[in-house]
Amino acid sequence: LTDISIGYMLYDFSVLDTWEANANISLMTAHHLFAIFLWPISNNLGYYQSWVLWFLSTEFSSIFLALRWMLSATNRKKTPAYAINGLVFTGLFIVIRVLPIPVWSAAYVLAPSPTELHDGFEVIPRYATWCGYACL
């Protein structure tokens, strides 16, 4: 799943220049680069895999964000499809991305170890812990 998602992120990153003029390109660049570089580390070393799974699951709402862009680009902003898509996107965004934040934050703070360790690793490197804090 991570490998497929990295492929999508690479593609999406390669077409950032086609996004709307008012899009926050620097924020989206950082978002894509973090995913492209940190997810493989997590996948290969076993650090923060449950977090990566959550981050991947939040991308489900992006389907409706892309559909919104397509409807907008084809001058369909005043159609029922655009309105329904906006409601679905907003609902999914709140349920998938916003509401779980307190639960995941509490789990991160209260867990004796924020991740599982693969055999051969005794401790979590400090940079990995700080990357985890930054991604929250």
TORKOL-4160 file (C-alpha; in steps of 0.2 Angstrom, whole numbers, padded with zeros to 4 digits, m for minus):
136
<pt num="1" X="0000" Y="0000" Z="0000"/>
<pt num="2" X="0014" Y="0012" Z="0004"/>
<pt num="3" X="0023" Y="0009" Z="m0012"/>
<pt num="4" X="0007" Y="0012" Z="m0022"/>
<pt num="5" X="0004" Y="0028" Z="m0012"/>
<pt num="6" X="0022" Y="0034" Z="m0015"/>
<pt num="7" X="0020" Y="0032" Z="m0034"/>
<pt num="8" X="0004" Y="0042" Z="m0033"/>
<pt num="9" X="0013" Y="0056" Z="m0023"/>
<pt num="10" X="0027" Y="0056" Z="m0035"/>
<pt num="11" X="0015" Y="0058" Z="m0049"/>
<pt num="12" X="0005" Y="0071" Z="m0040"/>
<pt num="13" X="0021" Y="0081" Z="m0035"/>
<pt num="14" X="0026" Y="0081" Z="m0054"/>
<pt num="15" X="0010" Y="0090" Z="m0059"/>
<pt num="16" X="0009" Y="0103" Z="m0045"/>
<pt num="17" X="0012" Y="0116" Z="m0058"/>
<pt num="18" X="m0005" Y="0112" Z="m0066"/>
<pt num="19" X="m0014" Y="0116" Z="m0050"/>
<pt num="20" X="m0025" Y="0132" Z="m0047"/>
<pt num="21" X="m0015" Y="0148" Z="m0046"/>
<pt num="22" X="m0021" Y="0151" Z="m0028"/>
<pt num="23" X="m0016" Y="0134" Z="m0022"/>
<pt num="24" X="m0002" Y="0135" Z="m0008"/>
<pt num="25" X="0011" Y="0126" Z="m0018"/>
<pt num="26" X="0025" Y="0127" Z="m0004"/>
<pt num="27" X="0013" Y="0118" Z="0008"/>
<pt num="28" X="0009" Y="0105" Z="m0004"/>
<pt num="29" X="0027" Y="0103" Z="m0009"/>
<pt num="30" X="0032" Y="0100" Z="0009"/>
<pt num="31" X="0017" Y="0088" Z="0011"/>
<pt num="32" X="0022" Y="0078" Z="m0004"/>
<pt num="33" X="0041" Y="0078" Z="0000"/>
<pt num="34" X="0038" Y="0072" Z="0018"/>
<pt num="35" X="0027" Y="0058" Z="0012"/>
<pt num="36" X="0039" Y="0053" Z="m0002"/>
<pt num="37" X="0054" Y="0053" Z="0010"/>
<pt num="38" X="0047" Y="0047" Z="0026"/>
<pt num="39" X="0035" Y="0034" Z="0022"/>
<pt num="40" X="0048" Y="0022" Z="0014"/>
<pt num="41" X="0059" Y="0024" Z="0030"/>
<pt num="42" X="0044" Y="0019" Z="0041"/>
<pt num="43" X="0040" Y="0005" Z="0029"/>
<pt num="44" X="0058" Y="m0002" Z="0029"/>
<pt num="45" X="0062" Y="0001" Z="0047"/>
<pt num="46" X="0046" Y="m0002" Z="0055"/>
<pt num="47" X="0045" Y="0015" Z="0063"/>
<pt num="48" X="0028" Y="0023" Z="0065"/>
<pt num="49" X="0019" Y="0012" Z="0053"/>
<pt num="50" X="0002" Y="0014" Z="0062"/>
<pt num="51" X="0004" Y="0033" Z="0059"/>
<pt num="52" X="0008" Y="0031" Z="0041"/>
<pt num="53" X="m0007" Y="0020" Z="0039"/>
<pt num="54" X="m0018" Y="0034" Z="0046"/>
<pt num="55" X="m0010" Y="0047" Z="0035"/>
<pt num="56" X="m0013" Y="0035" Z="0020"/>
<pt num="57" X="m0031" Y="0033" Z="0025"/>
<pt num="58" X="m0034" Y="0052" Z="0026"/>
<pt num="59" X="m0030" Y="0053" Z="0008"/>
<pt num="60" X="m0046" Y="0045" Z="0004"/>
<pt num="61" X="m0055" Y="0062" Z="0005"/>
<pt num="62" X="m0043" Y="0068" Z="m0008"/>
<pt num="63" X="m0053" Y="0059" Z="m0021"/>
<pt num="64" X="m0067" Y="0071" Z="m0019"/>
<pt num="65" X="m0055" Y="0086" Z="m0019"/>
<pt num="66" X="m0049" Y="0080" Z="m0036"/>
<pt num="67" X="m0067" Y="0078" Z="m0042"/>
<pt num="68" X="m0070" Y="0096" Z="m0035"/>
<pt num="69" X="m0056" Y="0103" Z="m0046"/>
<pt num="70" X="m0062" Y="0093" Z="m0061"/>
<pt num="71" X="m0080" Y="0100" Z="m0059"/>
<pt num="72" X="m0073" Y="0117" Z="m0057"/>
<pt num="73" X="m0061" Y="0116" Z="m0072"/>
<pt num="74" X="m0076" Y="0111" Z="m0083"/>
<pt num="75" X="m0087" Y="0126" Z="m0077"/>
<pt num="76" X="m0099" Y="0115" Z="m0067"/>
<pt num="77" X="m0098" Y="0125" Z="m0050"/>
<pt num="78" X="m0117" Y="0128" Z="m0050"/>
<pt num="79" X="m0122" Y="0110" Z="m0053"/>
<pt num="80" X="m0130" Y="0099" Z="m0040"/>
<pt num="81" X="m0115" Y="0087" Z="m0043"/>
<pt num="82" X="m0103" Y="0101" Z="m0037"/>
<pt num="83" X="m0113" Y="0104" Z="m0021"/>
<pt num="84" X="m0115" Y="0086" Z="m0017"/>
<pt num="85" X="m0097" Y="0083" Z="m0020"/>
<pt num="86" X="m0093" Y="0097" Z="m0008"/>
<pt num="87" X="m0104" Y="0090" Z="0006"/>
<pt num="88" X="m0096" Y="0073" Z="0004"/>
<pt num="89" X="m0079" Y="0080" Z="0004"/>
<pt num="90" X="m0082" Y="0091" Z="0019"/>
<pt num="91" X="m0090" Y="0077" Z="0029"/>
<pt num="92" X="m0076" Y="0065" Z="0025"/>
<pt num="93" X="m0063" Y="0078" Z="0029"/>
<pt num="94" X="m0070" Y="0081" Z="0046"/>
<pt num="95" X="m0073" Y="0062" Z="0050"/>
<pt num="96" X="m0057" Y="0055" Z="0043"/>
<pt num="97" X="m0045" Y="0069" Z="0046"/>
<pt num="98" X="m0051" Y="0081" Z="0060"/>
<pt num="99" X="m0060" Y="0070" Z="0073"/>
<pt num="100" X="m0047" Y="0057" Z="0075"/>
<pt num="101" X="m0033" Y="0070" Z="0079"/>
<pt num="102" X="m0037" Y="0070" Z="0098"/>
<pt num="103" X="m0037" Y="0051" Z="0099"/>
<pt num="104" X="m0021" Y="0048" Z="0089"/>
<pt num="105" X="m0013" Y="0062" Z="0099"/>
<pt num="106" X="m0018" Y="0054" Z="0115"/>
<pt num="107" X="m0012" Y="0037" Z="0109"/>
<pt num="108" X="0005" Y="0045" Z="0104"/>
<pt num="109" X="0008" Y="0053" Z="0121"/>
<pt num="110" X="0001" Y="0039" Z="0132"/>
<pt num="111" X="0010" Y="0024" Z="0122"/>
<pt num="112" X="0025" Y="0017" Z="0131"/>
<pt num="113" X="0033" Y="0016" Z="0114"/>
<pt num="114" X="0026" Y="0026" Z="0099"/>
<pt num="115" X="0030" Y="0012" Z="0087"/>
<pt num="116" X="0035" Y="m0006" Z="0086"/>
<pt num="117" X="0053" Y="m0010" Z="0083"/>
<pt num="118" X="0059" Y="m0023" Z="0071"/>
<pt num="119" X="0072" Y="m0036" Z="0077"/>
<pt num="120" X="0089" Y="m0029" Z="0078"/>
<pt num="121" X="0083" Y="m0011" Z="0084"/>
<pt num="122" X="0085" Y="m0008" Z="0102"/>
<pt num="123" X="0079" Y="0010" Z="0102"/>
<pt num="124" X="0070" Y="0023" Z="0091"/>
<pt num="125" X="0082" Y="0035" Z="0084"/>
<pt num="126" X="0079" Y="0053" Z="0091"/>
<pt num="127" X="0076" Y="0060" Z="0073"/>
<pt num="128" X="0062" Y="0047" Z="0071"/>
<pt num="129" X="0054" Y="0053" Z="0087"/>
<pt num="130" X="0055" Y="0071" Z="0082"/>
<pt num="131" X="0048" Y="0068" Z="0064"/>
<pt num="132" X="0034" Y="0059" Z="0072"/>
<pt num="133" X="0030" Y="0075" Z="0083"/>
<pt num="134" X="0032" Y="0086" Z="0068"/>
<pt num="135" X="0020" Y="0076" Z="0058"/>
<pt num="136" X="0007" Y="0077" Z="0071"/>
